Amino acid sequence: MENNEYFTEKIAPKKNKDNNERAERPDNRRRNNYPRKPRPAETAAETRAEKTLPAADENSPKTEIIGVRFKDVGKIYFFSPNGEKFRHGEKAIVETARGMECGEIVLTNREVPESSLVSPLKKIIRKADEKDLNQLEQNRRKEKEIMRTFTEKIRLHKLDMKPIDIDCTFDGSKILFYFTSDGRVDFRDLVKDLAAIYRTRIELRQIGVRDEAKMLGGLGICGRPFCCSSFLGEFQPVSIKMAKEQSLSLNPTKISGTCGRLMCCLKYEQNCYEDFLRTTPKVGAYVETPDGRGSVEEVNLLTGILKVKLDKKPDVPIVINKEEVRVIKDGKIRVNSDEIKALKKLEE
C-alpha cells in the first residue's frame, strides 16, 4: 500500500556489484543518516494547530511567535520565543495570568502579521529542563490526591456538586477545582477547609456540561472518542437552525451528544450546506419546470434532486434535477417557535 509518510531504502549492495556503489551514495543516504521525516501524528497535530493562526493583511509588519498549549486538547496561546528555537512537542516555561506555567509547543517558530495579535506578546521564560518536567509530574500525582480530598469534603458538607477535575499551577501558587451543579452553590465553608489543608490560593469554578465532557472524555454515538476531548481546542457555536438546514430530524436523541447538547459535528459540514442552499430551491419554492410550474415539496441538497408538485397535475409530483428548473419565488427555512422552545436547552 502506498504510504507517503515513510520510505525504505536497501542499503547493502547487491552481489557481484562494485562495492564502490556505497561510496558514491550521497552522505545523507548512508546508514543511520537518513533525513528525519515527521511522524504522522505529529504532522496532523501541527496541521490542526495551524488552523488557529490569526489572519491579517500580508503587508503588515511581521512578528515571530510560537503556539503553546497547557491542556492536552486546550486553547492555543501565542508567545514570543525570545530568540529561542523550539521543536514540536517540547515543553516551555511561560508567565500567564494564573502565574508560572509549563506548556507544550504545538506551533513552532513562525512569523505572522503583527496587526493580527494582541500586543504586547509575553515572552517565553525558558525551555523546560529535567527538573521542570519532574515538577510537572509531581503536580499531576498531587492532583489525584487532591481530587480524593475534594470529593470527600463535598460529601461532608453535603453540597450538590459533582467534582470534575483539579488543576495545580506549575509553581504551586494556586489550585483550581472544577465542578458541575444544577444551580448555584454556597461553597464558602468548603473553600475555607481546602485552604486550611493546602495553604495556598483556592479557586472553585463551576463549568457546563460541554466542558465536563471535554475534561472527562468518552465515546460518541459514532463510536469514536469525543471530538472535544480529542482535537477540538475551542467549542464552536452550534444552533438548531444548522440541524434544520441539514435536513436532520429534530429529535433530541439524534442531534445531541453525550453531554446533552447539540453535537459539535453539526458545524463541520455547515459551510457546504450553506453553499448548496444558495444554489438549490428550498421547500416551498415556486419554480418553473419543462412540464409547467409548481411548488417544491422535497429537496435532497446533496444530490440536487427535487420533488415538485405541478399546478396542472397536483396528484402526481415529478422528480427533477435543480439544474432543470427556474426559481420564480424561493422558499425559506424557518424554525418555528414550538421547535425553538422544545429544543432550546440543547443550545445552552
Contacts in CASP RR format, 6 or more apart in sequence:
PFRMAT RR
TARGET T0000
AUTHOR 0000-0000-0000
METHOD contacts of the structure
MODEL  1
MENNEYFTEKIAPKKNKDNNERAERPDNRRRNNYPRKPRPAETAAETRAE
KTLPAADENSPKTEIIGVRFKDVGKIYFFSPNGEKFRHGEKAIVETARGM
ECGEIVLTNREVPESSLVSPLKKIIRKADEKDLNQLEQNRRKEKEIMRTF
TEKIRLHKLDMKPIDIDCTFDGSKILFYFTSDGRVDFRDLVKDLAAIYRT
RIELRQIGVRDEAKMLGGLGICGRPFCCSSFLGEFQPVSIKMAKEQSLSL
NPTKISGTCGRLMCCLKYEQNCYEDFLRTTPKVGAYVETPDGRGSVEEVN
LLTGILKVKLDKKPDVPIVINKEEVRVIKDGKIRVNSDEIKALKKLEE
5 37 0 8 1.000
5 39 0 8 1.000
5 40 0 8 1.000
5 43 0 8 1.000
6 37 0 8 1.000
7 37 0 8 1.000
9 29 0 8 1.000
9 34 0 8 1.000
11 22 0 8 1.000
11 30 0 8 1.000
11 31 0 8 1.000
13 19 0 8 1.000
13 21 0 8 1.000
13 22 0 8 1.000
22 30 0 8 1.000
27 33 0 8 1.000
28 34 0 8 1.000
28 35 0 8 1.000
38 46 0 8 1.000
38 88 0 8 1.000
42 88 0 8 1.000
42 89 0 8 1.000
45 88 0 8 1.000
45 106 0 8 1.000
46 88 0 8 1.000
46 106 0 8 1.000
46 107 0 8 1.000
46 108 0 8 1.000
48 231 0 8 1.000
49 67 0 8 1.000
49 69 0 8 1.000
49 76 0 8 1.000
49 106 0 8 1.000
49 107 0 8 1.000
50 107 0 8 1.000
52 76 0 8 1.000
52 107 0 8 1.000
52 233 0 8 1.000
53 107 0 8 1.000
53 110 0 8 1.000
53 112 0 8 1.000
54 112 0 8 1.000
54 113 0 8 1.000
54 116 0 8 1.000
54 117 0 8 1.000
55 113 0 8 1.000
55 116 0 8 1.000
56 112 0 8 1.000
56 113 0 8 1.000
56 115 0 8 1.000
56 116 0 8 1.000
57 113 0 8 1.000
57 115 0 8 1.000
58 113 0 8 1.000
60 113 0 8 1.000
60 114 0 8 1.000
60 115 0 8 1.000
60 116 0 8 1.000
61 113 0 8 1.000
61 114 0 8 1.000
61 115 0 8 1.000
62 111 0 8 1.000
62 112 0 8 1.000
62 113 0 8 1.000
62 114 0 8 1.000
63 80 0 8 1.000
63 111 0 8 1.000
63 112 0 8 1.000
63 113 0 8 1.000
63 114 0 8 1.000
63 117 0 8 1.000
63 121 0 8 1.000
64 80 0 8 1.000
64 81 0 8 1.000
64 83 0 8 1.000
64 109 0 8 1.000
64 110 0 8 1.000
64 111 0 8 1.000
65 78 0 8 1.000
65 79 0 8 1.000
65 80 0 8 1.000
65 81 0 8 1.000
65 107 0 8 1.000
65 109 0 8 1.000
65 110 0 8 1.000
65 111 0 8 1.000
65 112 0 8 1.000
65 117 0 8 1.000
65 121 0 8 1.000
66 78 0 8 1.000
66 79 0 8 1.000
66 80 0 8 1.000
66 81 0 8 1.000
66 86 0 8 1.000
66 92 0 8 1.000
66 105 0 8 1.000
66 107 0 8 1.000
66 108 0 8 1.000
66 109 0 8 1.000
66 110 0 8 1.000
66 124 0 8 1.000
67 76 0 8 1.000
67 77 0 8 1.000
67 78 0 8 1.000
67 79 0 8 1.000
67 105 0 8 1.000
67 106 0 8 1.000
67 107 0 8 1.000
68 76 0 8 1.000
68 77 0 8 1.000
68 78 0 8 1.000
68 79 0 8 1.000
68 92 0 8 1.000
68 94 0 8 1.000
68 103 0 8 1.000
68 104 0 8 1.000
68 105 0 8 1.000
68 106 0 8 1.000
69 75 0 8 1.000
69 76 0 8 1.000
69 77 0 8 1.000
69 103 0 8 1.000
69 104 0 8 1.000
69 106 0 8 1.000
70 77 0 8 1.000
70 96 0 8 1.000
70 101 0 8 1.000
70 102 0 8 1.000
70 103 0 8 1.000
70 104 0 8 1.000
73 214 0 8 1.000
73 228 0 8 1.000
73 229 0 8 1.000
73 230 0 8 1.000
73 231 0 8 1.000
73 232 0 8 1.000
73 233 0 8 1.000
74 233 0 8 1.000
74 234 0 8 1.000
75 233 0 8 1.000
75 234 0 8 1.000
76 106 0 8 1.000
76 107 0 8 1.000
76 233 0 8 1.000
77 96 0 8 1.000
78 107 0 8 1.000
78 117 0 8 1.000
78 121 0 8 1.000
79 92 0 8 1.000
79 94 0 8 1.000
79 121 0 8 1.000
79 122 0 8 1.000
79 123 0 8 1.000
79 124 0 8 1.000
80 121 0 8 1.000
80 122 0 8 1.000
80 123 0 8 1.000
80 124 0 8 1.000
81 109 0 8 1.000
81 123 0 8 1.000
81 124 0 8 1.000
82 123 0 8 1.000
82 124 0 8 1.000
84 92 0 8 1.000
84 124 0 8 1.000
84 127 0 8 1.000
85 109 0 8 1.000
86 92 0 8 1.000
86 105 0 8 1.000
86 108 0 8 1.000
86 109 0 8 1.000
86 127 0 8 1.000
87 105 0 8 1.000
87 108 0 8 1.000
88 105 0 8 1.000
88 106 0 8 1.000
88 108 0 8 1.000
89 104 0 8 1.000
89 105 0 8 1.000
89 106 0 8 1.000
90 104 0 8 1.000
90 105 0 8 1.000
90 127 0 8 1.000
90 128 0 8 1.000
91 102 0 8 1.000
91 103 0 8 1.000
91 104 0 8 1.000
91 105 0 8 1.000
91 127 0 8 1.000
91 128 0 8 1.000
91 132 0 8 1.000
91 133 0 8 1.000
91 136 0 8 1.000
92 102 0 8 1.000
92 103 0 8 1.000
92 105 0 8 1.000
92 124 0 8 1.000
92 125 0 8 1.000
92 126 0 8 1.000
92 127 0 8 1.000
92 128 0 8 1.000
93 100 0 8 1.000
93 101 0 8 1.000
93 102 0 8 1.000
93 103 0 8 1.000
93 124 0 8 1.000
93 125 0 8 1.000
93 126 0 8 1.000
93 127 0 8 1.000
93 128 0 8 1.000
93 132 0 8 1.000
93 170 0 8 1.000
94 100 0 8 1.000
94 101 0 8 1.000
94 102 0 8 1.000
94 103 0 8 1.000
94 122 0 8 1.000
94 124 0 8 1.000
94 125 0 8 1.000
95 101 0 8 1.000
95 122 0 8 1.000
95 125 0 8 1.000
96 122 0 8 1.000
98 169 0 8 1.000
98 173 0 8 1.000
98 174 0 8 1.000
98 176 0 8 1.000
99 169 0 8 1.000
99 170 0 8 1.000
99 171 0 8 1.000
99 173 0 8 1.000
99 174 0 8 1.000
100 125 0 8 1.000
100 169 0 8 1.000
100 170 0 8 1.000
100 171 0 8 1.000
100 173 0 8 1.000
101 169 0 8 1.000
101 170 0 8 1.000
102 128 0 8 1.000
102 132 0 8 1.000
102 133 0 8 1.000
102 135 0 8 1.000
102 136 0 8 1.000
102 170 0 8 1.000
103 128 0 8 1.000
128 136 0 8 1.000
132 170 0 8 1.000
135 170 0 8 1.000
136 170 0 8 1.000
139 168 0 8 1.000
139 170 0 8 1.000
139 172 0 8 1.000
142 168 0 8 1.000
143 166 0 8 1.000
143 167 0 8 1.000
143 168 0 8 1.000
144 166 0 8 1.000
146 166 0 8 1.000
146 168 0 8 1.000
146 175 0 8 1.000
146 198 0 8 1.000
147 163 0 8 1.000
147 165 0 8 1.000
147 166 0 8 1.000
149 194 0 8 1.000
149 197 0 8 1.000
150 163 0 8 1.000
150 166 0 8 1.000
150 177 0 8 1.000
150 194 0 8 1.000
151 163 0 8 1.000
153 190 0 8 1.000
153 193 0 8 1.000
153 194 0 8 1.000
154 161 0 8 1.000
154 163 0 8 1.000
154 179 0 8 1.000
154 190 0 8 1.000
157 187 0 8 1.000
157 189 0 8 1.000
157 190 0 8 1.000
157 193 0 8 1.000
159 185 0 8 1.000
159 187 0 8 1.000
159 190 0 8 1.000
160 181 0 8 1.000
160 182 0 8 1.000
160 183 0 8 1.000
160 185 0 8 1.000
161 179 0 8 1.000
161 180 0 8 1.000
161 181 0 8 1.000
161 185 0 8 1.000
161 187 0 8 1.000
162 179 0 8 1.000
162 180 0 8 1.000
162 181 0 8 1.000
162 212 0 8 1.000
163 177 0 8 1.000
163 178 0 8 1.000
163 179 0 8 1.000
164 178 0 8 1.000
164 179 0 8 1.000
164 180 0 8 1.000
164 207 0 8 1.000
164 211 0 8 1.000
164 212 0 8 1.000
164 215 0 8 1.000
164 216 0 8 1.000
165 178 0 8 1.000
165 215 0 8 1.000
165 216 0 8 1.000
166 175 0 8 1.000
166 176 0 8 1.000
166 177 0 8 1.000
166 178 0 8 1.000
167 175 0 8 1.000
167 176 0 8 1.000
167 178 0 8 1.000
168 174 0 8 1.000
168 175 0 8 1.000
168 176 0 8 1.000
169 175 0 8 1.000
169 176 0 8 1.000
172 200 0 8 1.000
173 200 0 8 1.000
173 201 0 8 1.000
174 200 0 8 1.000
174 201 0 8 1.000
174 202 0 8 1.000
174 203 0 8 1.000
175 194 0 8 1.000
175 198 0 8 1.000
175 200 0 8 1.000
175 201 0 8 1.000
175 202 0 8 1.000
175 203 0 8 1.000
176 203 0 8 1.000
176 204 0 8 1.000
176 205 0 8 1.000
177 194 0 8 1.000
177 202 0 8 1.000
177 203 0 8 1.000
177 204 0 8 1.000
177 205 0 8 1.000
178 205 0 8 1.000
178 207 0 8 1.000
178 211 0 8 1.000
178 215 0 8 1.000
179 185 0 8 1.000
179 204 0 8 1.000
179 205 0 8 1.000
179 206 0 8 1.000
179 207 0 8 1.000
180 206 0 8 1.000
180 207 0 8 1.000
180 208 0 8 1.000
180 209 0 8 1.000
180 212 0 8 1.000
181 206 0 8 1.000
185 206 0 8 1.000
187 204 0 8 1.000
190 204 0 8 1.000
191 202 0 8 1.000
191 204 0 8 1.000
194 202 0 8 1.000
195 201 0 8 1.000
195 202 0 8 1.000
207 215 0 8 1.000
209 259 0 8 1.000
209 260 0 8 1.000
209 261 0 8 1.000
210 228 0 8 1.000
210 235 0 8 1.000
210 259 0 8 1.000
210 261 0 8 1.000
212 259 0 8 1.000
213 226 0 8 1.000
213 228 0 8 1.000
213 229 0 8 1.000
213 258 0 8 1.000
213 259 0 8 1.000
214 226 0 8 1.000
214 228 0 8 1.000
214 229 0 8 1.000
214 232 0 8 1.000
214 235 0 8 1.000
215 229 0 8 1.000
216 229 0 8 1.000
217 225 0 8 1.000
217 226 0 8 1.000
217 228 0 8 1.000
217 229 0 8 1.000
218 225 0 8 1.000
218 226 0 8 1.000
218 229 0 8 1.000
218 258 0 8 1.000
219 225 0 8 1.000
219 226 0 8 1.000
219 258 0 8 1.000
220 226 0 8 1.000
220 257 0 8 1.000
220 258 0 8 1.000
221 257 0 8 1.000
221 258 0 8 1.000
222 265 0 8 1.000
224 230 0 8 1.000
226 258 0 8 1.000
227 264 0 8 1.000
227 265 0 8 1.000
228 235 0 8 1.000
228 264 0 8 1.000
232 264 0 8 1.000
235 264 0 8 1.000
236 264 0 8 1.000
236 267 0 8 1.000
237 267 0 8 1.000
238 261 0 8 1.000
238 262 0 8 1.000
238 263 0 8 1.000
238 264 0 8 1.000
238 266 0 8 1.000
238 267 0 8 1.000
238 347 0 8 1.000
239 262 0 8 1.000
239 347 0 8 1.000
240 250 0 8 1.000
240 262 0 8 1.000
240 335 0 8 1.000
240 339 0 8 1.000
240 340 0 8 1.000
240 343 0 8 1.000
240 344 0 8 1.000
240 346 0 8 1.000
240 347 0 8 1.000
241 333 0 8 1.000
241 335 0 8 1.000
242 262 0 8 1.000
242 266 0 8 1.000
242 267 0 8 1.000
242 270 0 8 1.000
242 273 0 8 1.000
243 250 0 8 1.000
243 255 0 8 1.000
243 262 0 8 1.000
243 266 0 8 1.000
244 250 0 8 1.000
244 333 0 8 1.000
244 334 0 8 1.000
244 335 0 8 1.000
244 339 0 8 1.000
245 270 0 8 1.000
245 273 0 8 1.000
245 274 0 8 1.000
245 277 0 8 1.000
245 333 0 8 1.000
246 266 0 8 1.000
246 269 0 8 1.000
246 270 0 8 1.000
246 273 0 8 1.000
246 301 0 8 1.000
247 299 0 8 1.000
247 300 0 8 1.000
247 301 0 8 1.000
248 254 0 8 1.000
248 255 0 8 1.000
248 266 0 8 1.000
249 255 0 8 1.000
250 339 0 8 1.000
250 343 0 8 1.000
252 260 0 8 1.000
252 343 0 8 1.000
252 346 0 8 1.000
255 262 0 8 1.000
255 263 0 8 1.000
255 266 0 8 1.000
255 346 0 8 1.000
256 262 0 8 1.000
256 263 0 8 1.000
256 346 0 8 1.000
257 263 0 8 1.000
260 346 0 8 1.000
261 346 0 8 1.000
261 347 0 8 1.000
261 348 0 8 1.000
262 346 0 8 1.000
262 347 0 8 1.000
273 301 0 8 1.000
276 301 0 8 1.000
276 302 0 8 1.000
276 304 0 8 1.000
277 301 0 8 1.000
277 333 0 8 1.000
279 322 0 8 1.000
280 299 0 8 1.000
280 301 0 8 1.000
280 304 0 8 1.000
280 306 0 8 1.000
280 322 0 8 1.000
281 287 0 8 1.000
281 296 0 8 1.000
281 299 0 8 1.000
281 306 0 8 1.000
281 322 0 8 1.000
281 325 0 8 1.000
281 327 0 8 1.000
281 330 0 8 1.000
281 331 0 8 1.000
282 296 0 8 1.000
282 299 0 8 1.000
282 330 0 8 1.000
282 331 0 8 1.000
282 332 0 8 1.000
282 333 0 8 1.000
283 296 0 8 1.000
283 297 0 8 1.000
283 298 0 8 1.000
283 299 0 8 1.000
283 331 0 8 1.000
283 333 0 8 1.000
284 295 0 8 1.000
284 296 0 8 1.000
284 297 0 8 1.000
284 331 0 8 1.000
285 295 0 8 1.000
285 296 0 8 1.000
285 327 0 8 1.000
285 328 0 8 1.000
285 329 0 8 1.000
285 330 0 8 1.000
285 331 0 8 1.000
286 293 0 8 1.000
286 294 0 8 1.000
286 295 0 8 1.000
286 296 0 8 1.000
286 327 0 8 1.000
286 328 0 8 1.000
286 329 0 8 1.000
287 293 0 8 1.000
287 294 0 8 1.000
287 295 0 8 1.000
287 296 0 8 1.000
287 306 0 8 1.000
287 308 0 8 1.000
287 325 0 8 1.000
287 326 0 8 1.000
287 327 0 8 1.000
287 328 0 8 1.000
288 294 0 8 1.000
288 325 0 8 1.000
288 326 0 8 1.000
288 328 0 8 1.000
289 308 0 8 1.000
289 310 0 8 1.000
289 318 0 8 1.000
289 320 0 8 1.000
289 324 0 8 1.000
289 325 0 8 1.000
290 324 0 8 1.000
291 310 0 8 1.000
291 313 0 8 1.000
291 318 0 8 1.000
292 310 0 8 1.000
292 311 0 8 1.000
292 312 0 8 1.000
293 310 0 8 1.000
293 311 0 8 1.000
293 328 0 8 1.000
294 308 0 8 1.000
294 309 0 8 1.000
294 310 0 8 1.000
294 311 0 8 1.000
295 308 0 8 1.000
295 309 0 8 1.000
296 306 0 8 1.000
296 307 0 8 1.000
296 308 0 8 1.000
296 331 0 8 1.000
297 307 0 8 1.000
297 308 0 8 1.000
297 309 0 8 1.000
297 317 0 8 1.000
298 306 0 8 1.000
298 307 0 8 1.000
298 317 0 8 1.000
299 305 0 8 1.000
299 306 0 8 1.000
299 307 0 8 1.000
300 306 0 8 1.000
304 321 0 8 1.000
304 322 0 8 1.000
305 319 0 8 1.000
305 320 0 8 1.000
305 321 0 8 1.000
305 322 0 8 1.000
306 319 0 8 1.000
306 320 0 8 1.000
306 321 0 8 1.000
306 322 0 8 1.000
306 325 0 8 1.000
307 317 0 8 1.000
307 318 0 8 1.000
307 319 0 8 1.000
308 317 0 8 1.000
308 318 0 8 1.000
308 319 0 8 1.000
308 320 0 8 1.000
308 325 0 8 1.000
309 317 0 8 1.000
310 316 0 8 1.000
310 317 0 8 1.000
310 318 0 8 1.000
END
